[in-house]
Amino acid sequence: MASGSRATVPENSVRAVSPGRRGEKAVSALTGDSVEAGTLKSAAPSVRWVVAFPRPVRRKAGREAAQRRLQLLPGSQAEDRGQEPEEEEEEPLLSVPEEDDEKAQPLPPVCVSPMRGMWREEKVALYCDEVLQGCKAEDADDAMCKYLSEKLKLKGKWLGVWKTNPELFFVKYEEASISFVGILVEVTCKLCQSSSSCFKVTVSVAEPFSSNIANIPRDLVDEILEDLEHSVPLLEVYPVEGQDSDLHDIALALEVVRFFYDFLWRDWDDEESCENYTALIEERINLWCDIQDGTIPGPIAQRFKKTLEKYKNKRIELIEYQSNIKEDPSAAEAVECWKKYYEIVMLCGLLKMWEDLRLRVHGPFFPRILRRRKGKRDFGKTITHIVAKVMTTDMVKDLSSDTLLQQHDDLDLALDSCYSGDTVVIFPGEYQAVNLALLTDDIVIKGIGKREEIMITSEPSYDSFVVSKADNVKLMHLSLIQQGTVDGIVVVESGHMTLENCVLKCEGTGVCVLTGAALTITDCEITGAQGAGVELYPGSIAILERNEIHHCNNLRTTDSSKSTLGGVNMKVLPAPKLKMTNNHIYNNKGYGVSILQPTEQFFIVAEEALSKGTASGDKKDDNMLSKVMQNLNLEMNNNKIEANLKGDIRIVTS
């Protein structure tokens, strides 16, 4: 929620009470304080929407006093529903029609983060050269403290928006509608800290009283700040626009520290020896930039973010579990601790694989298929599996009389019954099959009828859709519709896959051919990928003939203007082999064909050829492209590459 927007409270989460003195209002207390809720009736028919606020009570010591919260009570308890509250044009306000309450003003805009416009090299220079200055991991926190302290000396007092967890004020709230409680405060930079992530500053409520909660009581805010001794985490405060230029430097410094602890710092950093810590930070910055610019497509990036979040949560779980063990742990408690610890170790290993560019050059994927090949049946026969709700003689009239048949109404059961050499024949209908992500045997899967009538959709709860490590598997005359899965719509881990006359409607990433694998695509249509339509990893092989690849790089969560991916993306070192003939690559948001190299040196070998499409860029770029294409293991004949947002063919150096 933007700092200037106001909270909306649903009808069933508030309670109607009559206007009165603040000491007479209903109170909710987590600490068991006395409650007068329900004792007051609605005196005026026009009163409807009122939040029940805490009344002043005798303070308790320590943090217990801060647990007297504002509570949103069920609207069904109101006796008089009165008239409907008026709604503002932009977003309904949570309002209190009481004359003696001071209504909060909208929050002013905060400074826009200057980091958003920084290039990759600028971020690396900022963190590695200016802030960390070549320090070791164990000294990183001190370096961040020094950097932030120097910036805060620029201004002793300033206005900011304190954005804090709603749990500090609300007992019950809807997270989707209220992501934070924001209060306009005056900040006095009297720092107390143990690390830059724990910096605290002194704040007081600024005038005019402003919040994103329209009717939050001023006295409640004052009370909570008193309980906190007017000391709040500095990283929860965002400088307000319209102050002098020094505040922009402070805003940048705060964003630098937030980003460091949110994304760049890992809990294991100061526990492991690292010869060049700034190099590790640079790799993490590159990872973040790859996520932002679409080099790592959105759905795959979501997997990384979920893994990172899961790691942080599991670490907190372990710490809390250990802290609740008062004496020597029992055998069961010790086992539970070890289980939680090994979960953390596994997640840590996954995150390290992501961060290591030497591993990530082979892509963000890791093997998904762990089951073994079945091979051929013991009696050596192959079976044709008919997938249809009802099988008729008309369906099998073209098959030879000695064909062994099995009929299934479920595609998953058919695939599970297959051995090498079998054929799966699918008749028109809509199907789902998680076993498409476990193709290990050499089978043929083909539709009968128009390809648009045989629709196979992915299972949203699974990461993968179609994944193969078979020596030779073939999919024909099908429509593959991706829904929610984050891996490529088709991933060839190893072996060879053929796609013939298929429609691939991507929602995540497109077709991915991993190192050492091979793919042949003919007469297919690939569209909608968040990233490249076809992605070739180092050392892979692909043949593309008479395909349409269009409207790819449809990134939803990143800035597509920065992305280079589009129709076909090749990752070099070692170079993949690609043969393209009579393909139409158009209307992609990146380049038609992009060649991604890790350095300025060209480690590309093999034969010459160039499509009719020309490279985008200046004369230097054209010369570079021609030089590389002369030695590239890439054969391109009679392809039509047009109307791609960035251009047709481009070499991209990471």
C-alpha positions in Angstrom: 0.0 0.0 0.0 1.4 3.4 -0.9 2.1 5.7 1.9 -0.6 8.2 0.8 -3.4 5.7 0.5 -5.9 5.1 3.4 -7.0 1.8 4.9 -10.3 0.2 4.2 -12.0 -1.8 6.9 -14.7 -4.4 5.9 -18.2 -4.1 7.4 -18.0 -7.3 9.5 -14.8 -6.1 11.2 -16.1 -3.0 12.9 -18.6 -2.3 15.6 -21.2 0.4 16.1 -21.2 2.3 19.4 -22.4 5.7 20.4 -20.3 8.9 20.5 -18.9 9.6 23.9 -15.9 10.4 25.9 -12.8 8.4 25.1 -12.8 6.9 28.6 -16.2 5.4 27.8 -15.3 3.5 24.7 -15.0 -0.3 24.4 -11.6 -1.8 25.0 -9.9 -4.9 23.8 -6.8 -6.1 25.7 -4.6 -9.0 25.0 -3.4 -8.8 28.5 -6.7 -9.5 30.1 -7.6 -5.9 31.1 -11.2 -5.2 32.0 -13.5 -4.7 29.0 -16.7 -2.6 28.7 -17.5 -3.8 25.1 -21.2 -4.1 24.5 -22.2 -1.9 27.4 -22.9 1.1 25.2 -25.8 1.3 22.8 -26.1 3.3 19.6 -27.8 6.6 20.5 -27.9 8.1 17.0 -29.3 6.3 13.9 -26.6 7.9 11.8 -23.8 6.2 13.6 -22.6 3.1 12.0 -18.8 2.6 11.5 -16.8 2.9 14.6 -13.7 1.2 15.7 -13.6 0.1 19.3 -10.5 1.7 20.8 -8.7 1.0 24.1 -9.7 3.3 27.0 -7.0 4.6 29.4 -6.3 2.1 32.1 -3.6 1.8 34.7 -0.3 1.1 33.0 1.5 -2.1 33.3 5.3 -2.4 33.4 7.4 -3.2 30.3 6.1 -4.4 27.0 2.7 -5.5 28.5 1.4 -2.0 28.3 2.0 -1.8 24.6 -0.2 -4.8 24.1 -3.4 -2.8 24.7 -4.5 -2.6 21.1 -7.0 -1.1 18.8 -9.4 -3.9 17.8 -11.7 -4.3 14.9 -14.8 -6.0 16.3 -17.5 -7.9 14.3 -20.1 -5.6 12.7 -22.8 -8.2 13.5 -22.7 -7.0 17.1 -24.0 -3.5 16.2 -27.7 -3.0 17.1 -28.3 -0.1 14.8 -27.0 -0.4 11.3 -28.0 3.2 10.3 -27.1 4.6 6.9 -24.4 3.4 4.6 -21.1 5.3 5.0 -20.1 7.5 2.2 -17.1 6.4 0.1 -14.4 8.6 -1.3 -13.5 8.4 -5.0 -10.1 6.6 -4.7 -10.4 4.3 -1.7 -12.9 4.1 1.2 -11.7 5.6 4.5 -12.0 4.0 7.8 -13.8 6.9 9.4 -15.3 7.7 12.8 -18.2 10.1 13.0 -17.2 11.5 16.4 -16.8 15.3 16.8 -14.2 14.9 19.6 -11.9 12.7 17.7 -9.0 14.2 15.8 -9.1 12.7 12.3 -5.7 11.8 10.8 -4.6 13.6 7.7 -3.3 11.6 4.7 0.4 10.7 4.7 2.7 12.9 2.6 4.7 11.1 -0.1 8.1 9.6 0.9 11.3 10.0 -1.0 11.5 7.7 -4.1 14.3 5.2 -3.7 17.3 6.4 -5.8 18.5 2.8 -6.1 15.7 2.0 -8.5 17.4 3.8 -11.3 20.9 2.5 -10.6 22.6 0.3 -13.1 24.2 -3.0 -12.1 27.7 -1.6 -12.2 26.6 1.4 -10.0 25.2 -0.9 -7.4 28.4 -3.0 -7.4 30.5 0.1 -7.0 28.3 1.5 -4.2 28.4 -1.6 -2.1 31.8 -3.1 -2.9 33.9 0.1 -3.2 32.1 2.8 -1.2 30.4 1.0 1.7 32.2 -2.3 2.3 35.6 -1.2 0.9 37.0 -4.7 0.6 36.2 -5.7 4.2 35.7 -9.3 5.5 32.3 -10.8 6.2 32.7 -10.4 10.0 33.4 -6.7 9.5 30.4 -6.0 7.1 28.1 -4.9 9.9 30.6 -2.4 11.2 31.1 -1.1 7.7 27.3 -0.6 7.2 27.2 1.1 10.7 29.9 3.5 9.7 28.4 4.3 6.3 24.9 5.0 7.8 26.2 7.0 10.7 28.1 9.3 8.4 25.0 10.0 6.3 22.8 10.6 9.4 25.2 13.4 10.5 24.0 15.5 7.6 20.7 16.3 9.3 19.9 16.1 13.0 16.1 16.4 12.7 13.8 15.5 9.8 10.3 14.4 9.0 9.6 10.8 8.0 6.8 8.2 7.8 7.1 5.5 10.4 5.8 2.3 8.8 5.3 -0.4 11.4 3.6 -3.8 11.7 -0.2 -3.5 12.2 0.1 -6.0 15.0 1.4 -3.2 17.2 -2.0 -1.5 16.9 -4.5 -4.1 15.8 -5.6 -7.3 17.5 -7.3 -8.4 14.3 -6.9 -7.0 10.8 -6.9 -8.0 7.2 -3.3 -8.2 5.9 -4.4 -7.7 2.3 -6.0 -4.3 3.1 -3.6 -3.0 5.8 0.0 -3.9 5.1 1.4 -1.4 7.6 0.4 1.4 9.9 2.1 4.6 8.9 2.5 7.7 11.2 4.1 11.0 10.3 6.9 11.5 12.8 9.7 13.9 13.5 13.0 12.1 13.8 15.8 13.0 16.1 19.0 11.2 15.2 20.1 10.1 18.7 21.2 6.7 17.7 21.4 3.6 19.9 22.3 0.4 18.3 24.2 -2.9 18.3 24.3 -3.1 14.5 23.1 -1.0 11.6 20.2 -3.3 11.2 19.2 -2.5 14.8 19.7 1.2 14.7 17.0 3.0 16.7 16.1 6.7 16.6 13.9 9.0 18.7 10.6 10.0 17.2 7.6 12.1 18.1 4.3 12.6 16.4 4.6 15.4 13.8 2.0 18.0 12.9 -0.4 17.8 11.3 -1.3 14.4 12.7 -1.2 12.1 9.7 -1.7 8.4 9.1 -2.8 5.9 6.5 -5.5 4.8 9.0 -8.1 7.7 8.9 -9.5 7.3 12.4 -6.5 6.0 14.4 -6.7 7.8 17.8 -3.9 10.3 18.5 -3.8 9.3 22.2 -3.3 5.6 21.2 -0.3 6.5 19.0 1.1 8.6 21.8 0.6 5.8 24.3 2.3 3.2 22.2 5.3 5.6 21.5 5.6 6.1 25.2 5.6 2.4 25.8 8.4 2.2 23.2 10.1 5.1 24.9 9.8 7.0 21.6 12.5 4.8 20.2 11.7 2.9 16.9 13.9 1.0 14.4 15.5 3.5 12.0 14.9 1.2 9.0 11.1 1.5 9.6 11.3 5.3 9.0 11.1 6.7 5.4 12.1 10.4 4.8 9.3 12.6 3.5 9.7 14.4 0.1 10.0 18.2 0.0 12.8 18.5 2.5 16.4 19.6 1.6 18.8 17.7 -0.5 20.6 16.1 2.5 17.4 14.1 3.1 17.8 12.4 -0.3 21.3 11.2 0.8 19.8 9.9 4.0 17.0 8.2 2.1 19.5 6.5 -0.2 21.6 5.4 2.8 18.6 3.9 4.5 17.6 2.0 1.3 21.2 0.8 0.9 21.1 -0.7 4.4 17.6 -2.2 4.0 18.6 -3.8 0.7 21.8 -5.2 2.2 20.0 -7.0 5.1 17.0 -8.0 3.0 18.8 -9.5 0.1 22.6 -9.4 0.3 23.4 -10.5 3.8 23.2 -14.1 4.8 23.2 -15.4 8.4 26.1 -17.8 7.6 28.4 -15.1 6.1 30.3 -14.3 9.3 30.4 -18.0 10.2 32.3 -19.1 7.1 35.6 -18.0 5.9 35.5 -16.1 2.6 38.6 -14.8 1.0 36.9 -12.1 -1.0 33.6 -11.1 0.6 33.0 -8.2 -1.8 33.2 -10.6 -4.7 30.4 -12.7 -3.1 28.3 -9.5 -2.6 28.9 -8.7 -6.3 27.5 -12.2 -7.2 24.4 -11.6 -5.1 23.9 -8.2 -6.7 24.2 -9.8 -10.1 21.6 -12.4 -9.1 19.2 -9.7 -8.0 19.8 -7.8 -11.3 19.2 -11.0 -13.2 15.9 -11.4 -11.5 14.9 -7.7 -12.1 15.8 -7.6 -15.8 14.3 -11.0 -16.6 17.5 -13.0 -17.3 16.1 -15.2 -14.6 12.3 -15.2 -15.5 9.7 -14.2 -13.0 8.4 -17.6 -12.0 11.9 -19.0 -11.4 12.8 -15.8 -9.4 9.7 -16.5 -7.3 11.2 -19.9 -6.4 14.4 -18.3 -5.3 12.6 -15.7 -3.2 10.4 -18.4 -1.6 13.6 -20.4 -0.8 15.2 -17.4 0.8 12.1 -16.6 2.8 11.8 -20.2 3.9 15.4 -20.3 5.0 14.9 -17.2 7.2 11.7 -18.6 8.7 13.3 -21.9 9.5 16.2 -20.3 11.2 13.9 -18.3 13.4 11.9 -21.4 14.2 15.1 -23.2 15.3 16.2 -20.3 17.5 12.7 -20.0 19.1 12.5 -23.8 19.6 16.0 -23.9 21.3 15.1 -20.9 23.5 12.0 -22.7 24.8 14.1 -25.6 26.1 14.8 -24.6 29.7 16.9 -27.5 30.9 18.9 -30.3 29.2 17.0 -31.3 26.1 15.2 -34.6 26.0 15.9 -37.2 23.3 12.8 -36.0 21.3 13.8 -32.4 21.6 17.3 -33.1 20.5 16.0 -35.0 17.4 13.7 -32.1 16.6 16.6 -29.7 16.8 18.6 -31.8 14.4 15.7 -32.0 12.0 15.3 -28.3 11.9 19.0 -27.8 11.6 19.3 -30.1 8.6 16.4 -28.4 6.9 18.3 -25.1 7.3 21.5 -26.7 5.9 19.7 -28.0 2.8 18.1 -24.6 2.1 21.4 -22.9 2.6 23.0 -25.3 0.0 20.3 -24.4 -2.5 20.8 -20.7 -2.0 24.5 -21.1 -2.4 24.0 -22.8 -5.8 21.9 -19.9 -6.9 24.5 -17.4 -5.8 27.5 -19.1 -7.5 27.6 -17.9 -11.1 29.8 -20.8 -12.1 26.9 -23.1 -11.2 24.2 -20.7 -12.4 25.8 -20.4 -15.8 24.1 -23.7 -16.4 20.8 -22.2 -15.5 18.6 -22.0 -12.4 17.3 -25.6 -12.9 18.5 -28.7 -11.1 17.4 -32.3 -11.9 13.7 -32.8 -11.2 13.4 -36.4 -12.3 14.8 -39.0 -9.8 13.0 -42.2 -10.9 14.7 -44.8 -13.0 13.8 -45.9 -16.5 11.6 -48.9 -16.8 12.9 -50.0 -20.1 11.1 -52.6 -22.3 8.6 -55.1 -21.0 9.9 -58.6 -20.1 7.9 -60.2 -22.9 9.2 -57.6 -25.4 5.8 -56.3 -26.6 4.7 -52.7 -26.8 1.2 -51.4 -26.0 -0.8 -48.6 -27.5 -2.6 -46.7 -24.7 -5.9 -45.1 -25.7 -6.9 -42.1 -23.6 -10.6 -41.3 -23.9 -13.7 -41.4 -21.7 -15.2 -44.1 -23.8 -13.4 -46.2 -26.5 -15.2 -47.1 -29.7 -14.2 -49.4 -32.6 -14.0 -46.3 -34.7 -11.0 -45.1 -32.7 -8.9 -48.1 -33.4 -9.9 -48.9 -37.0 -6.6 -47.7 -38.4 -4.5 -49.8 -36.0 -3.2 -53.2 -37.1 -5.0 -56.3 -35.9 -2.1 -57.4 -33.7 -1.8 -54.1 -31.8 -2.1 -54.6 -28.0 -4.4 -52.0 -26.6 -5.2 -50.5 -23.1 -7.9 -47.9 -22.6 -7.6 -45.2 -19.9 -9.9 -42.3 -19.0 -7.0 -40.7 -17.2 -3.8 -39.5 -18.9 -1.8 -39.9 -15.7 -2.7 -43.6 -15.5 -1.8 -44.1 -19.1 1.7 -42.5 -18.7 2.2 -44.5 -15.5 1.5 -47.7 -17.4 4.0 -47.0 -20.2 7.3 -48.8 -20.9 9.8 -47.9 -23.5 8.4 -48.3 -27.1 4.8 -47.6 -26.0 2.5 -45.1 -27.7 -0.1 -42.9 -25.9 -3.0 -41.9 -28.2 -5.1 -39.0 -26.8 -8.5 -38.1 -28.1 -10.1 -34.6 -27.9 -10.7 -33.4 -24.4 -9.1 -31.6 -21.4 -6.5 -33.4 -19.4 -4.0 -33.0 -16.6 -1.1 -35.3 -15.9 1.7 -34.8 -13.3 3.5 -37.8 -14.9 4.4 -35.6 -17.9 7.1 -34.2 -15.5 8.5 -37.7 -15.1 9.3 -38.8 -18.7 12.1 -41.3 -18.5 11.2 -43.9 -21.1 11.2 -43.7 -24.9 7.5 -43.2 -25.7 5.3 -41.4 -28.3 2.5 -39.2 -27.0 0.2 -38.0 -29.8 -3.2 -36.4 -30.2 -5.9 -37.5 -32.6 -7.7 -34.6 -34.3 -7.0 -30.9 -34.2 -4.2 -30.0 -31.9 -6.4 -27.2 -30.3 -8.9 -29.9 -29.2 -6.4 -31.9 -27.2 -5.7 -29.6 -24.3 -3.3 -30.7 -21.5 -3.0 -28.2 -18.7 -0.4 -28.2 -15.9 -1.1 -28.8 -12.3 -0.6 -25.4 -10.6 0.6 -26.9 -7.3 3.7 -28.5 -9.1 6.9 -26.8 -10.1 7.2 -28.7 -13.4 4.9 -29.4 -16.4 6.7 -31.5 -19.1 10.2 -32.7 -18.1 12.1 -35.4 -19.9 15.3 -37.3 -19.5 14.4 -40.1 -21.9 16.7 -41.0 -24.7 14.0 -40.3 -27.3 10.5 -39.1 -26.4 8.1 -37.5 -28.9 5.0 -35.3 -28.4 2.7 -34.6 -31.4 -0.6 -32.8 -32.2 -1.2 -31.4 -28.7 -1.9 -28.1 -26.9 0.2 -27.7 -23.7 -1.3 -25.0 -21.5 0.9 -23.9 -18.6 -0.9 -22.8 -15.4 1.1 -21.8 -12.3 4.1 -24.1 -12.8 7.4 -22.2 -12.5 9.8 -24.4 -14.5 9.8 -24.1 -18.3 6.7 -25.3 -20.0 9.0 -28.1 -21.4 12.3 -28.9 -19.9 14.7 -31.4 -21.6 17.1 -32.5 -18.8 18.9 -35.0 -20.9 18.4 -37.2 -24.0 16.4 -36.0 -27.0 12.8 -34.7 -27.2 10.8 -34.0 -30.3 7.8 -31.6 -30.4 5.8 -31.8 -33.6 2.7 -29.7 -34.5 2.1 -28.6 -30.9 0.8 -25.4 -29.3 2.7 -24.2 -26.2 0.8 -21.6 -24.3 3.3 -20.5 -21.6 2.6 -18.8 -18.3 6.0 -19.3 -16.8 9.2 -19.8 -18.8 9.3 -21.3 -22.3 11.1 -24.4 -23.6 14.4 -25.0 -21.8 17.1 -27.4 -23.1 19.7 -28.1 -20.4 23.4 -28.8 -20.9 24.0 -32.0 -22.9 20.3 -32.4 -23.9 18.8 -32.1 -27.4 15.5 -30.9 -28.8 13.8 -30.9 -32.2 10.7 -28.6 -32.7 8.8 -28.6 -35.9 5.5 -26.9 -36.9 4.9 -25.6 -33.4 3.6 -22.4 -31.9 5.2 -21.0 -28.7 3.7 -17.9 -27.0 3.3 -16.1 -23.7 6.6 -17.1 -22.0 7.9 -14.9 -19.2 11.4 -15.0 -20.6 12.6 -16.6 -23.9 10.3 -18.8 -25.9 13.2 -21.3 -26.4 16.2 -21.2 -24.0 19.4 -23.1 -24.9 21.9 -23.8 -22.1 25.6 -24.3 -22.7 26.4 -27.4 -24.7 22.8 -28.2 -25.7 21.5 -28.9 -29.2 18.3 -27.7 -30.9 16.7 -27.9 -34.3 13.9 -25.5 -35.0 11.9 -25.8 -38.2 8.7 -24.0 -39.4 7.8 -22.7 -35.9 6.1 -19.5 -34.7 7.6 -17.9 -31.6 5.8 -14.8 -30.5 4.7 -12.5 -27.6 7.3 -13.9 -25.3 9.1 -12.1 -22.5 5.7 -11.2 -21.0 7.2 -10.4 -17.6 4.7 -9.5 -15.0 6.8 -8.5 -12.0 10.0 -7.1 -13.6 10.9 -4.2 -15.8 10.5 -5.7 -19.3 12.2 -2.6 -20.9 15.5 -3.8 -19.4 15.2 -7.4 -20.5 17.0 -8.9 -23.5 15.1 -12.2 -23.7 12.5 -12.8 -26.3 12.2 -15.5 -29.0 15.3 -17.7 -28.7 18.0 -17.2 -26.1 21.4 -19.0 -26.3 23.8 -19.2 -23.3 27.4 -19.6 -24.5 30.4 -21.4 -22.9 30.5 -23.9 -24.2 28.4 -22.9 -27.2 25.1 -24.7 -27.9 24.4 -25.9 -31.4 21.3 -24.5 -33.1 19.8 -25.0 -36.5 16.9 -22.7 -37.5 15.0 -23.0 -40.7 11.8 -21.3 -41.9 10.8 -20.0 -38.4 8.7 -16.9 -37.8 9.9 -15.0 -34.7 7.9 -11.9 -34.0 6.3 -9.5 -31.5 8.6 -10.5 -28.6 9.4 -7.9 -26.0 13.2 -8.6 -26.1 15.3 -9.6 -29.1 14.2 -12.2 -31.6 17.4 -14.1 -31.0 19.8 -13.3 -28.1 23.2 -14.8 -27.5 24.3 -14.5 -23.9 28.1 -14.5 -23.2 29.7 -14.3 -19.7 32.6 -12.1 -20.9 33.8 -10.0 -23.8 35.8 -12.9 -25.2 34.1 -15.0 -27.8 34.4 -18.7 -27.0 32.2 -19.7 -29.9 33.3 -22.2 -32.5 31.8 -23.8 -35.6 30.1 -22.9 -38.8 28.9 -19.8 -40.4 25.4 -18.5 -41.3 23.1 -15.6 -40.8 19.4 -15.1 -41.0 17.7 -12.4 -43.0 17.0 -10.5 -39.8 19.6 -7.8 -38.9 21.2 -7.0 -35.6 20.0 -4.0 -33.6 22.5 -1.4 -32.4 25.2 0.8 -33.7 27.9 0.0 -36.3 30.2 -1.4 -33.6 27.5 -3.8 -32.5 26.9 -4.9 -36.1 30.6 -5.6 -36.6 30.8 -7.6 -33.4 27.8 -9.6 -34.4 29.2 -10.4 -37.8 32.5 -11.5 -36.2 30.7 -13.8 -33.8 28.3 -15.2 -36.3 31.1 -16.3 -38.6 32.4 -18.6 -35.9 29.1 -19.5 -34.2 27.7 -23.0 -34.2 24.5 -21.6 -35.6 22.8 -22.4 -38.9 19.9 -20.0 -39.8 18.1 -20.2 -43.1 15.0 -18.4 -44.4 13.8 -17.3 -41.0 11.5 -14.3 -40.6 12.5 -12.3 -37.6 10.5 -9.1 -37.2 8.7 -6.6 -35.0 10.6 -7.6 -31.8 10.8 -4.8 -29.3 14.6 -4.7 -28.8 15.6 -5.9 -32.3 16.2 -9.1 -34.2 19.6 -10.6 -33.2 21.9 -9.4 -30.4 24.9 -10.5 -28.5 24.5 -9.8 -24.8 27.5 -9.8 -22.5 26.9 -10.5 -18.9 
